[in-house]
Amino acid sequence: MIEQHSLEVLEFNKIIEQLAEQAFSIPGKTLCSALLPAKSFEQMQNELAETSDFVSYLIYESEIPLSGFEEIRPLINKTKTGVVLELRELNRFVRFLSIVDLVRKRLPDSRFEQEQNHIFFKQIQHLDVLPNLAARLGQCIASDDEIYDRATPELFSIRRKILSTQENIKIHLNRIVSSKSNVLQDAIITIRSGRYVVPVKAEHRSEIPGVVHDTSGSGATVFIEPLTVVELNNKIRELEIAERDEIYRILQELSERIAQSADVLKYNADILAHLDFVQAKAKLSFKMKAISPELNDQGRIVLYNARHPLIPVEDVVPIYFELGTKFNTLVITGPNTGGKTVSLKTCGLFVLMAMAGLHVPADSNSELSFFKQVLADIGDEQSIEQNLSTFSSHLKQLIHITEKAGSSTLVLTDELGAGTDPSEGAALAIAILDYLRQAGCHIVATTHYRELKGYALNTEMVNNACCEFDEINLKPTYKLLIGVPGVSNAFKISQRLGLKADIISAAKQLVSDENIKFEELVAAIEASHHKAQSMQDEIRSLQRESLEQKQNLENERKELVAAQEKAIIAAQQEAADIIQSARLEVEQLLTQLKAEIKQAQSSNEKQIVQKSAREIERQLSENAKKIEIEMYNSQKNRKFDQALSGEDIVVGEYYHSILFNITGQALTKPDNKDEVSLKSGTMTINVPLASLRLADKKQNDSRSVYGQLARTERNATGKIISERKMLFESELKLLGSTVDEALYKMDEFIDNAVLANIPVIRIVHGKGTGALRQAVHNTLKQDKRVKAFRLAEIGEGDSGVTVVEF
């Protein structure tokens, strides 16, 4: 567990206060206030994933409705001991179960459950709305101080009697008011001590016999309950007592029901509290414009544009921070109020926030590590009561840190070795850093000592950093520069502030040549680094612009493709509608033609009409087929001519190479040369990704828009053919028919046989004069659907039957 001292000096408690402000309910705020960094890397991952999941939900959906959620668990405990809850307390459960129902309704439709499988949905699924309890509470409780009349039949009856009795009293009193208005102070009926009375002038009190319940402040008016309504008022009093008893019985019943459902209600309350807590973490992420960092347990910290969350947005300066990559110890140098401590705290606070499952205000791709312990020595902790100086208080904390230090420990020390003789302080600081490094710690230390700059330059896995200083404006920029030791700017600042030149010159004489050369070298390194950083920032800016332009072009391309597909689909649908409409028209026309055949007077007219009908049907079929082929080719070419990206290639799928004109199965994803290994038969060949297209296979076609239409068409056609086969008889009897009638029946019979996919039929025309047989044979010779025909053999019907093969 992270030490309380570290949480306090890194101001983690202030982040927790901001988090609690985002929660709706007291239970949610309680969970927020109790939040601590995770004890394991797995717990850290789970809690951060939970926050990220809720953030992704709130991007598209409104907040979970928890604003009316109140703490009910203490009330549940009271009912379990037999306590009868008050009406206002019971009304909390009405609101609570209403919220449970609203939250439960946030679960997605089962049809979209896989698309919206958020982590917290599993918790919502366990909520029990307790419909019977909710219905009974809703039936009884109207508000914090009112119960519905129909809560029970007894209560309804009592209240009806009270109303009836009150009406009787008013009738009696109204008679008195109207008949003796001269003795009344006002012609009204009022209530005193819960009983109906009339205001009588004091001097006429004897004229209305009754009980005096009150007098006015002046004594001029007495409030008398006439004797005629005393009994009725008594009855109301009795009914009110009965009403009170019945209400208590109802409250007792409801309290017992709550006690019976105590476990479920507590579980519901726990779930809602947790939802409020996680939603608060997500809302804080939005407020801070934070991101979910990448996680590791190797001590690696990389922060891009990290912004300390406790500094106002308009004042905070984003920093780049790095630790645990090529070095495990970072020594930050620079002037006071330059940003060293803020950088130190940003690192520590971000680690604590991520370990607590909170997003951090930085740019994407930032990375944070899990640490078993975070130890910090920050700020002036001198104690007058304990008689400790600044140095002593720092040293006491450093002793504690060295005792607790170990692997997977992050150590943060501010002004290491300060508060004592500089030479001894620097030596002590280097020794402490060496000890902590050997213990396996990751360390961030701030200092003013020049010796520590040299230590960082000459020691493996130790790096310098400094906070940038604007020499022109004589003020810090608060930007952290990794890899650059800080420069002392005392002489430059003194000169610009107006200190006499001879004093500054004398001061420079007191500084050794070695120190001057060292400072000049550090200044040169800082200038070089600043120039490189500016160039890198410019490169990143150009990269961002390039990516944005690329994304915009890709979006435009997708929009054009989508528009093209939409237009093609619309055209295909229009063509299909035209075909369907034409078919309906032709069917109507064929029906009319068949009717005309029956009505035709001569055989010649019938033959002409039949020939016209067959020709129309043939042309329609050919035209429809042409349109369908064009639609298919259009869809196929559009699909299979598209170039593929590396992400489109699926190992095991079939692709066609337009370069080698071969089709084969992909064995690999594209390599670093953008080549794919393709297996075609027994041959395996590497082909360029740019030459690959989707293979024209039935399984691919079945996924296309036209393929789906064609498949539906084929299914429907297959069904019709199957039904026709089951009902079809392969023999046509024309005995007794005229030539015209026989040819009409034969043409219709052949249509049905072809549609049913019957390969061979028998036509029974009889022997007779042979005229009908000859007419049948002449017609079959001209029919393109007929492959061959012959007279039946002996035993099959001989010359009276013709066998037709399609």
C-alpha positions in Angstrom: 0.0 0.0 0.0 1.2 3.5 -0.9 2.2 5.5 2.2 -0.1 8.2 3.4 2.8 10.7 3.5 3.4 10.3 -0.2 -0.3 10.7 -1.0 -0.3 14.0 1.0 2.8 15.6 -0.4 1.8 14.7 -4.0 -1.7 16.2 -3.3 -3.5 13.0 -4.3 -6.2 14.0 -1.8 -7.1 17.1 -3.9 -7.6 14.9 -7.0 -9.9 12.7 -4.8 -11.9 15.9 -3.8 -12.4 16.7 -7.5 -13.5 13.2 -8.2 -16.0 13.2 -5.4 -17.6 16.4 -6.8 -18.4 14.5 -10.0 -20.5 11.9 -8.1 -24.3 12.4 -7.7 -24.9 10.5 -4.5 -23.6 10.2 -1.0 -22.7 6.5 -1.5 -20.9 7.4 -4.7 -19.0 10.2 -3.1 -18.1 7.9 -0.2 -16.5 5.4 -2.7 -14.7 8.3 -4.4 -13.3 9.5 -1.1 -12.0 6.0 -0.2 -10.2 5.5 -3.5 -6.5 4.5 -3.2 -3.9 3.4 -5.7 -4.1 -0.3 -6.7 -2.1 -2.9 -4.8 -1.3 -5.0 -7.9 -0.7 -4.5 -11.6 -3.7 -6.6 -12.5 -6.0 -4.5 -10.2 -4.6 -1.3 -11.9 -5.4 -2.7 -15.3 -8.9 -3.6 -14.4 -9.8 -0.3 -12.7 -8.4 1.7 -15.6 -10.2 -0.5 -18.1 -13.4 0.1 -16.2 -12.9 3.9 -16.4 -12.0 3.8 -20.1 -15.1 1.7 -20.8 -17.4 4.2 -19.1 -15.7 7.1 -21.0 -16.4 5.3 -24.3 -20.1 4.9 -23.3 -20.5 8.6 -22.3 -19.1 9.7 -25.7 -22.3 8.5 -27.4 -24.8 8.2 -24.6 -26.2 10.5 -21.8 -25.1 10.0 -18.2 -26.6 7.1 -16.2 -29.6 8.7 -14.2 -28.4 8.6 -10.6 -29.1 12.2 -9.5 -31.9 11.1 -7.0 -30.0 8.2 -5.6 -30.0 8.4 -1.7 -28.3 6.2 0.9 -30.8 3.6 2.0 -28.6 0.9 3.6 -28.9 2.3 7.2 -32.7 2.3 6.8 -32.6 -1.3 5.6 -30.7 -2.3 8.8 -33.3 -0.5 10.9 -36.1 -2.6 9.4 -34.2 -5.8 10.1 -34.3 -5.0 13.8 -38.1 -4.5 13.6 -38.2 -0.7 13.5 -41.1 0.8 11.6 -39.9 3.4 9.2 -41.5 6.8 8.9 -43.3 7.8 5.7 -40.6 10.0 4.4 -38.0 7.2 4.9 -40.2 4.8 3.0 -40.5 7.3 0.2 -36.8 7.0 -0.3 -37.4 3.4 -1.4 -40.0 4.5 -3.9 -37.4 6.8 -5.5 -34.7 4.2 -5.2 -36.6 1.5 -7.0 -37.6 4.0 -9.6 -33.9 4.8 -10.3 -33.1 1.0 -10.4 -35.8 0.6 -13.1 -34.4 3.6 -15.1 -30.8 2.2 -14.9 -32.0 -1.3 -15.8 -33.5 0.2 -19.0 -30.1 1.4 -20.1 -29.3 -2.2 -21.1 -29.2 -2.4 -24.9 -31.7 -4.3 -27.0 -30.6 -8.0 -27.2 -30.2 -7.5 -31.0 -27.3 -5.0 -30.3 -25.9 -6.6 -27.2 -22.7 -7.7 -28.9 -22.1 -4.3 -30.4 -22.5 -2.5 -27.0 -20.9 -4.9 -24.6 -19.7 -2.5 -21.9 -18.2 -3.8 -18.7 -20.7 -2.1 -16.4 -23.6 -3.7 -18.3 -22.8 -6.9 -16.5 -23.5 -5.1 -13.2 -26.7 -3.5 -14.4 -27.9 -7.0 -15.5 -27.8 -8.0 -11.8 -30.1 -5.2 -10.7 -33.4 -6.5 -9.4 -36.3 -4.0 -9.8 -38.4 -5.9 -7.2 -41.6 -5.2 -9.1 -43.9 -6.4 -6.3 -42.3 -4.3 -3.6 -42.1 -1.3 -6.0 -45.8 -1.7 -6.9 -46.9 -1.9 -3.3 -44.9 1.1 -2.3 -46.2 3.1 -5.2 -49.7 2.1 -4.3 -49.4 3.4 -0.8 -47.0 6.4 -0.8 -47.9 9.6 -2.5 -45.2 11.8 -1.0 -43.0 12.3 2.1 -46.1 13.2 4.2 -49.1 11.6 2.4 -50.5 8.1 1.9 -53.0 7.3 -0.8 -56.6 6.7 0.3 -56.6 3.4 -1.5 -53.5 2.1 0.2 -55.9 -0.3 2.0 -59.7 -0.8 1.8 -59.9 0.1 5.5 -58.1 3.4 5.1 -60.3 4.3 2.2 -63.4 3.5 4.3 -62.2 5.5 7.2 -61.4 8.6 5.1 -64.8 8.4 3.4 -66.5 8.4 6.8 -64.4 11.4 7.9 -65.4 13.3 4.8 -69.0 12.4 5.3 -69.0 13.4 9.0 -67.3 16.7 8.2 -70.0 17.5 5.6 -72.7 16.8 8.2 -71.0 19.1 10.7 -70.7 21.9 8.1 -74.4 21.5 7.3 -75.4 21.9 11.0 -73.0 24.9 11.4 -74.2 26.5 8.2 -77.7 26.5 9.5 -76.5 28.3 12.7 -74.5 30.8 10.6 -77.5 31.6 8.5 -80.1 31.7 11.3 -78.0 33.6 13.9 -75.7 35.7 11.9 -76.4 38.7 14.2 -74.7 37.0 17.1 -71.6 35.9 15.1 -68.5 38.0 14.8 -68.0 36.6 11.2 -70.3 34.3 9.1 -67.6 31.6 8.9 -66.8 28.1 10.1 -63.4 27.5 11.6 -61.4 24.9 13.5 -60.0 25.2 17.0 -58.1 22.3 18.8 -59.1 20.0 15.9 -62.8 20.7 16.3 -65.3 22.7 14.2 -66.4 25.9 15.8 -68.2 29.3 15.0 -66.9 32.8 16.1 -69.5 34.3 18.5 -69.6 37.8 19.9 -68.6 37.7 23.5 -71.8 39.4 24.7 -74.0 36.9 22.9 -72.2 33.7 24.0 -75.2 32.5 25.9 -77.4 32.5 22.8 -75.5 29.5 21.2 -75.2 26.7 23.7 -71.9 24.8 23.4 -68.3 24.3 24.4 -65.9 27.3 24.3 -62.6 26.2 22.8 -60.8 29.5 22.4 -61.1 33.3 22.6 -59.6 36.1 20.5 -56.7 38.2 21.7 -59.1 41.1 22.4 -61.7 39.0 24.2 -64.4 40.2 21.8 -64.8 36.8 20.1 -65.3 33.4 21.6 -65.0 30.2 19.5 -67.9 27.9 20.4 -68.6 24.3 19.4 -72.4 24.1 19.3 -73.8 21.2 21.3 -75.5 19.9 18.1 -72.1 19.1 16.5 -70.2 17.9 19.7 -71.1 14.3 19.0 -70.1 14.6 15.3 -66.8 16.2 16.3 -66.2 13.3 18.7 -66.9 10.9 15.9 -64.3 12.6 13.7 -61.8 12.4 16.5 -62.5 8.7 16.8 -62.1 8.2 13.0 -58.9 10.2 13.0 -57.5 7.8 15.6 -58.6 4.9 13.5 -56.9 6.5 10.5 -53.7 7.0 12.4 -53.7 3.4 13.5 -54.4 2.1 10.0 -51.5 4.3 8.6 -49.2 2.8 11.2 -50.3 -0.7 10.2 -49.5 0.2 6.6 -46.1 1.6 7.5 -45.4 -1.5 9.5 -46.4 -3.7 6.6 -44.1 -1.8 4.2 -41.2 -1.9 6.6 -41.6 -5.7 7.0 -41.6 -6.0 3.2 -38.4 -4.0 3.0 -36.8 -6.2 5.7 -37.7 -9.3 3.7 -36.0 -7.9 0.6 -33.1 -6.5 2.5 -30.3 -8.4 0.8 -31.5 -7.6 -2.7 -32.0 -3.9 -1.9 -28.5 -3.7 -0.4 -27.0 -5.4 -3.5 -28.9 -3.0 -5.7 -27.6 -0.1 -3.6 -24.0 -1.4 -3.9 -24.3 -1.6 -7.7 -25.7 1.9 -8.0 -23.0 3.3 -5.7 -20.3 1.6 -7.8 -21.9 2.9 -11.0 -21.9 6.4 -9.6 -18.3 6.0 -8.6 -17.1 4.8 -12.0 -19.2 7.4 -13.8 -17.5 10.0 -11.7 -14.1 8.8 -12.8 -15.3 9.0 -16.4 -16.7 12.5 -15.9 -13.4 13.7 -14.3 -11.6 12.4 -17.4 -13.7 14.6 -19.6 -13.3 17.6 -17.2 -9.5 17.2 -17.3 -9.4 16.3 -21.0 -7.5 13.2 -19.9 -6.5 10.0 -21.7 -6.1 6.4 -20.7 -2.3 5.8 -20.6 -0.6 2.6 -21.7 0.4 0.5 -18.7 3.4 -1.5 -17.8 5.0 -2.9 -14.6 8.6 -2.4 -15.7 9.1 1.2 -14.3 8.7 2.8 -17.7 7.2 6.4 -17.7 6.7 8.4 -20.9 4.5 11.5 -20.8 3.6 13.6 -23.8 2.3 17.1 -23.0 1.6 16.2 -19.4 -0.4 18.9 -17.6 -0.5 19.0 -13.8 -4.2 18.7 -13.0 -4.1 21.1 -10.0 -2.8 24.0 -12.0 -5.4 26.2 -13.7 -5.8 25.3 -17.4 -4.9 28.8 -18.5 -1.6 28.7 -16.5 -0.3 25.1 -16.8 2.6 24.4 -19.2 2.6 20.9 -20.8 5.8 19.0 -20.3 7.5 15.9 -21.8 8.7 13.5 -19.2 10.6 10.3 -19.4 12.0 7.7 -16.9 12.7 4.0 -17.0 13.5 3.9 -20.7 17.3 4.4 -21.2 17.8 5.6 -17.7 16.3 4.9 -14.3 17.5 8.0 -12.5 16.7 11.6 -13.5 18.4 14.6 -12.0 16.6 17.9 -12.6 18.5 21.1 -12.1 17.6 24.8 -12.6 16.6 28.0 -10.7 14.0 28.3 -8.0 10.4 28.7 -9.2 11.4 27.3 -12.6 9.2 24.3 -12.6 11.4 21.6 -11.1 9.1 20.6 -8.3 6.0 20.8 -10.5 7.7 18.3 -12.9 8.6 16.1 -10.0 5.0 16.2 -8.7 3.5 15.7 -12.1 5.4 12.4 -12.5 4.4 11.2 -9.0 0.8 12.3 -9.2 0.3 10.7 -12.6 1.6 7.4 -11.3 -0.8 7.5 -8.3 -3.8 8.5 -10.5 -3.2 5.7 -13.0 -2.7 3.2 -10.2 -6.1 4.4 -8.9 -7.8 3.8 -12.2 -8.0 7.5 -13.2 -7.2 8.9 -16.6 -4.3 11.5 -16.7 -4.3 14.9 -18.6 -1.7 14.1 -21.2 -1.5 13.2 -24.9 -2.2 9.8 -26.3 0.6 7.2 -26.3 1.7 8.3 -22.9 2.8 5.4 -20.7 2.8 4.9 -16.9 4.1 2.1 -14.7 2.8 0.2 -11.7 5.0 0.6 -8.6 4.7 -1.3 -5.4 5.7 1.8 -3.4 6.0 5.5 -4.1 8.2 7.3 -1.6 8.5 11.1 -1.6 10.5 13.8 0.1 9.0 17.1 -1.1 8.7 20.6 0.4 10.0 22.2 3.6 8.9 20.0 6.5 10.8 21.6 9.4 9.1 21.2 12.7 9.4 23.7 15.6 7.6 21.3 18.0 10.0 18.5 17.3 13.0 20.9 17.2 13.9 19.8 13.6 15.6 22.1 11.1 14.9 22.0 7.4 17.9 19.8 6.8 17.0 17.5 9.7 13.4 17.0 8.6 14.6 16.2 5.0 17.2 13.8 6.4 14.7 12.1 8.6 12.5 11.4 5.6 15.4 10.3 3.5 16.4 7.8 6.2 12.9 6.4 6.0 13.1 6.2 2.2 16.4 4.3 2.3 14.9 1.8 4.8 11.9 1.2 2.6 13.6 1.3 -0.8 13.6 -1.7 -3.1 12.7 -2.9 -6.5 9.5 -1.5 -8.1 9.8 1.6 -6.0 9.5 5.2 -7.3 11.5 7.7 -5.2 10.9 11.4 -5.6 13.2 13.8 -3.7 13.0 17.6 -3.9 16.2 19.6 -3.3 18.3 16.5 -2.4 21.0 17.3 0.1 19.9 20.9 0.6 20.0 22.8 3.9 23.7 22.1 4.8 27.2 22.8 3.6 27.1 22.6 -0.2 30.2 20.3 -0.6 28.9 17.9 2.1 25.4 18.1 0.9 26.4 17.3 -2.7 28.5 14.3 -1.5 25.6 13.0 0.7 23.2 13.4 -2.2 25.4 11.4 -4.6 25.8 8.7 -2.0 22.0 8.5 -1.4 21.4 8.2 -5.1 23.9 5.5 -5.5 22.3 3.5 -2.7 18.8 3.9 -4.1 20.0 2.9 -7.6 21.6 -0.3 -6.2 18.4 -1.1 -4.4 16.6 -1.1 -7.8 14.6 2.1 -7.4 13.5 4.5 -10.1 14.4 8.0 -8.9 13.6 11.6 -9.8 15.6 14.2 -7.9 15.8 18.0 -8.1 18.9 19.9 -7.0 21.0 23.0 -7.3 24.3 21.2 -6.9 26.7 21.4 -9.8 28.3 18.1 -8.6 25.1 16.2 -9.3 25.1 17.5 -12.9 28.5 15.9 -13.4 27.4 12.8 -11.6 24.5 12.4 -14.1 26.8 13.0 -17.0 29.3 10.4 -15.9 27.1 7.7 -14.4 25.3 4.9 -16.4 21.5 4.9 -16.3 21.5 8.4 -14.9 20.4 11.4 -16.9 20.2 15.2 -16.6 17.2 17.4 -17.1 16.5 21.1 -16.6 13.7 23.5 -16.7 14.1 26.0 -19.5 14.9 29.6 -18.7 14.1 32.5 -21.1 17.3 34.7 -20.9 15.7 37.5 -22.8 12.7 38.0 -20.6 14.5 36.8 -17.5 11.8 34.3 -16.5 11.3 30.5 -16.6 9.3 28.9 -19.4 8.5 25.9 -17.1 9.4 23.5 -20.0 11.3 20.4 -19.0 14.3 19.5 -21.2 15.4 15.8 -20.8 19.1 15.2 -21.3 20.2 18.7 -20.6 21.8 19.9 -17.3 20.6 23.2 -15.9 22.6 26.4 -16.3 23.2 28.9 -13.5 21.9 32.3 -14.8 22.9 34.3 -11.7 25.3 36.7 -13.5 23.0 37.3 -16.5 20.0 37.9 -14.3 22.0 40.3 -12.0 23.3 42.2 -15.1 19.8 42.6 -16.6 18.4 43.7 -13.3 21.0 46.5 -13.1 23.7 45.2 -10.7 26.9 47.2 -11.3 29.2 45.6 -13.9 32.3 45.9 -11.6 30.5 43.8 -9.0 29.6 41.2 -11.5 33.1 41.1 -12.9 34.5 40.7 -9.4 32.2 37.8 -8.8 33.3 36.1 -12.0 36.9 36.3 -10.9 36.0 34.3 -7.8 34.7 31.4 -9.9 37.2 28.9 -11.0 38.1 28.5 -14.7 37.0 24.9 -14.5 33.5 25.9 -13.3 33.2 28.6 -16.0 34.1 26.1 -18.7 31.7 23.6 -17.3 28.9 26.2 -17.3 29.8 27.2 -20.9 29.7 23.6 -22.0 26.3 23.1 -20.3 25.0 26.3 -21.9 26.1 25.0 -25.4 24.4 21.7 -24.8 21.2 23.4 -23.8 21.3 25.7 -26.8 21.9 22.7 -29.1 19.1 20.8 -27.5 16.7 23.7 -27.7 17.4 24.0 -31.5 16.9 20.2 -32.0 13.7 20.4 -30.0 12.4 23.2 -32.2 13.2 21.2 -35.3 11.5 18.1 -33.8 8.4 20.2 -32.9 8.3 21.5 -36.5 8.6 17.9 -37.9 5.8 16.7 -35.6 3.6 19.6 -36.7 4.2 18.7 -40.4 3.5 15.0 -39.6 0.2 16.0 -38.0 -0.8 18.1 -41.0 0.2 15.3 -43.3 -1.9 12.8 -41.4 -4.8 15.1 -41.3 -4.7 15.7 -45.0 -4.4 11.9 -45.6 -7.4 11.3 -43.4 -9.4 14.0 -45.1 -8.6 12.4 -48.5 -9.5 9.0 -47.2 -12.8 10.3 -45.9 -13.5 12.0 -49.2 -12.7 8.7 -51.1 -15.0 6.7 -48.8 -17.8 9.2 -49.3 -17.3 9.0 -53.1 -17.3 5.2 -53.0 -20.4 5.2 -50.7 -22.2 7.6 -53.1 -21.2 5.4 -56.1 -22.4 2.2 -54.4 -25.7 3.9 -53.4 -26.3 5.1 -56.9 -25.5 1.6 -58.3 -27.8 -0.1 -55.8 -30.5 2.4 -56.6 -30.1 1.7 -60.4 -30.1 -2.0 -59.8 -33.3 -1.7 -57.7 -34.8 0.4 -60.4 -33.9 -2.2 -63.1 -35.3 -5.0 -60.9 -38.5 -3.0 -60.5 -38.7 -2.5 -64.2 -38.3 -6.2 -64.9 -40.9 -7.1 -62.3 -43.3 -4.5 -63.7 -42.7 -5.8 -67.2 -43.3 -9.4 -66.1 -46.6 -8.5 -64.6 -47.7 -6.6 -67.7 -46.7 -9.6 -69.9 -48.5 -12.0 -67.7 -51.6 -9.9 -68.0 -51.1 -9.8 -71.7 -50.6 -13.5 -72.0 -53.7 -14.1 -70.0 -55.6 -11.9 -72.5 -54.0 -13.7 -75.4 -55.0 -17.1 -74.0 -58.5 -15.8 -73.6 -58.4 -14.6 -77.3 -57.2 -18.1 -78.4 -60.2 -19.7 -76.8 -62.5 -17.1 -78.5 -60.7 -17.4 -81.9 -63.0 -18.6 -84.7 -60.5 -20.3 -87.0 -57.5 -22.5 -86.4 -55.4 -20.0 -88.4 -56.2 -17.1 -85.9 -55.4 -19.3 -83.0 -52.0 -20.2 -84.4 -51.2 -16.5 -85.0 -52.2 -15.6 -81.4 -50.3 -18.5 -79.9 -47.2 -17.6 -81.9 -47.4 -14.0 -80.8 -47.7 -15.0 -77.1 -44.7 -17.3 -77.3 -42.6 -14.6 -79.1 -43.5 -12.0 -76.4 -42.6 -14.3 -73.6 -39.3 -15.3 -75.2 -38.3 -11.7 -75.8 -39.1 -10.7 -72.2 -37.1 -13.6 -70.9 -34.1 -12.7 -73.0 -34.2 -9.0 -72.1 -34.6 -9.8 -68.4 -31.7 -12.1 -68.6 -29.5 -9.4 -70.3 -30.4 -6.8 -67.7 -29.6 -9.2 -64.8 -26.3 -10.2 -66.4 -25.4 -6.5 -66.8 -26.4 -5.8 -63.2 -24.3 -8.8 -62.0 -21.2 -7.8 -64.1 -21.5 -4.2 -62.8 -21.6 -5.3 -59.2 -18.8 -7.9 -59.8 -16.5 -5.6 -61.6 -17.0 -2.9 -59.1 -16.2 -5.3 -56.3 -13.4 -7.3 -57.7 -11.5 -4.5 -59.4 -10.8 -2.6 -56.1 -7.2 -2.5 -54.9 -6.7 -4.0 -51.4 -4.8 -2.7 -48.4 -2.7 -4.8 -46.0 -5.6 -4.8 -43.5 -7.9 -6.4 -46.1 -5.8 -9.5 -46.6 -7.1 -12.4 -44.6 -4.9 -15.5 -44.3 -6.8 -18.5 -45.8 -9.0 -16.4 -48.2 -8.6 -16.6 -52.0 -7.3 -13.6 -54.1 -6.5 -13.0 -57.7 -3.2 -11.5 -58.9 -3.7 -9.3 -62.0 0.1 -9.2 -62.4 0.6 -13.0 -62.8 -3.1 -13.8 -63.7 -3.3 -16.5 -61.1 -5.8 -17.1 -58.3 -4.7 -18.7 -55.0 -5.0 -18.9 -51.2 -3.2 -16.3 -49.1 -0.7 -17.9 -46.8 0.7 -14.8 -45.1 -0.1 -11.2 -44.4 1.9 -8.6 -46.3 5.6 -8.5 -45.3 7.9 -5.5 -45.0 8.2 -5.5 -48.8 4.3 -5.4 -49.2 4.4 -8.9 -50.7 1.9 -11.7 -50.0 2.6 -15.4 -50.3 -0.1 -16.9 -52.5 -0.6 -20.7 -53.0 -2.1 -21.7 -56.4 -2.4 -25.4 -56.8 1.0 -26.9 -56.0 2.8 -23.6 -56.6 3.6 -21.0 -54.0 4.6 -17.5 -55.1 5.2 -14.1 -53.6 3.1 -11.5 -55.3 2.9 -7.7 -54.8 0.0 -6.5 -52.6 -0.9 -3.9 -55.2 -1.7 -6.6 -57.7 -4.2 -8.5 -55.5 -7.9 -8.4 -56.0 -10.7 -10.4 -54.4 -11.1 -13.7 -56.1 -14.4 -14.1 -58.1 -15.7 -17.1 -56.2 -19.3 -18.0 -55.3 -18.7 -17.5 -51.7 -17.5 -13.9 -52.3 -20.4 -13.3 -54.7 -22.9 -14.4 -52.1 -21.7 -11.5 -49.9 -22.4 -8.8 -52.5 -25.6 -6.9 -52.8 -26.5 -8.5 -56.1 -25.3 -11.9 -54.7 -27.9 -11.6 -52.0 -30.6 -10.7 -54.5 -29.5 -13.5 -56.8 -29.5 -16.0 -54.0 -33.0 -15.0 -53.0 -34.1 -15.4 -56.6 -32.4 -18.8 -56.8 -34.0 -19.9 -53.6 -37.4 -18.8 -54.8 -36.9 -20.4 -58.2 -35.7 -23.7 -56.6 -38.8 -23.7 -54.4 -41.0 -23.3 -57.4 -39.1 -26.0 -59.4 -39.4 -28.4 -56.4 -43.1 -27.8 -56.1 -43.6 -28.3 -59.9 -41.7 -31.5 -59.8 -43.8 -32.9 -57.0 -47.1 -32.0 -58.8 -46.0 -32.6 -62.4 -47.2 -35.6 -64.5 -44.9 -36.4 -67.4 -47.6 -37.5 -69.8 -50.0 -35.3 -71.9 -53.1 -36.9 -73.3 -54.5 -35.1 -76.4 -57.1 -37.8 -77.4 -60.4 -36.1 -78.5 -58.8 -32.7 -79.0 -58.8 -30.7 -82.2 -55.4 -29.8 -83.7 -55.6 -26.2 -82.4 -56.6 -27.2 -78.9 -53.9 -29.9 -78.9 -51.1 -27.6 -79.9 -52.2 -25.0 -77.3 -52.3 -27.7 -74.6 -48.9 -29.1 -75.7 -47.2 -25.6 -75.7 -48.4 -25.0 -72.1 -47.4 -28.5 -71.0 -43.9 -28.1 -72.4 -43.6 -24.7 -70.6 -44.4 -26.4 -67.3 -42.1 -29.4 -68.0 -39.1 -27.1 -68.7 -39.9 -25.0 -65.6 -40.0 -28.1 -63.5 -36.8 -29.3 -65.1 -38.4 -32.6 -66.4 -36.0 -34.1 -69.0 -38.5 -36.4 -70.9 -42.3 -36.3 -71.5 -44.8 -38.5 -73.3 -47.5 -37.0 -75.6 -50.4 -39.3 -76.3 -52.1 -38.3 -79.6 -53.4 -41.6 -80.7 -53.1 -43.3 -84.1 -56.3 -42.4 -86.0 -55.8 -40.7 -89.4 -52.3 -39.4 -88.3 -53.3 -35.8 -88.8 -52.9 -34.8 -85.1 -49.6 -36.8 -84.8 -48.2 -34.9 -87.9 -49.2 -31.5 -86.4 -47.5 -32.4 -83.1 -44.3 -33.5 -84.9 -44.2 -30.3 -87.1 -44.5 -28.1 -84.0 -41.8 -30.0 -82.1 -39.4 -29.6 -85.0 -39.6 -25.8 -84.7 -39.5 -25.7 -80.9 -35.9 -24.7 -79.7 -36.6 -26.2 -76.3 -36.8 -29.7 -77.8 -33.6 -31.6 -78.1 -35.1 -34.7 -79.9 -38.4 -36.7 -80.2 -39.4 -40.1 -81.4 -42.4 -42.4 -81.7 -42.8 -44.8 -78.8 -41.6 -48.4 -79.1 -43.8 -51.4 -78.9 -44.9 -51.7 -75.4 -44.6 -47.9 -74.8 -47.6 -46.9 -76.9 -46.3 -47.6 -80.4 -47.2 -44.9 -83.0 -49.9 -43.4 -80.8 -47.4 -41.9 -78.5 -44.4 -39.4 -79.1 -41.5 -39.3 -76.6 -40.0 -35.8 -76.3 -36.5 -35.1 -74.8 -35.5 -31.5 -73.9 
